Amino acid sequence: GMTEEVDVEEKAKELLQEAEEEEEENMAEDTSLSSSTKAVPLKTYSADKQKKWVAHGAIGVTIFGLLVPSAISSAFFRDLIPGYW
């Protein structure tokens, strides 16, 4: 039923939150390590590359935060949408 859909979405949000927290912890740990142990320090990213990553993230958030859920919802509730599919 509808409760399953909500649970899946909530679980996804929880997992995403945990992953973000772990990532932040890892970043904090990385700063304490000597620079020789780091593969690519974040400071060496060019401004151009950073802009591309920000755009990449924004597009990802838009797609998986808005478009995918609306696609799933419209498929789930397609009987309520007027017109022939």
PyMOL commands that set and color helices and strands:
alter all, ss='L'
color gray80, all
select helices_A, chain A and resi 2-32+35-37+42-44+47-76+78-80
alter helices_A, ss='H'
color red, helices_A
deselect
rebuild
show_as cartoon
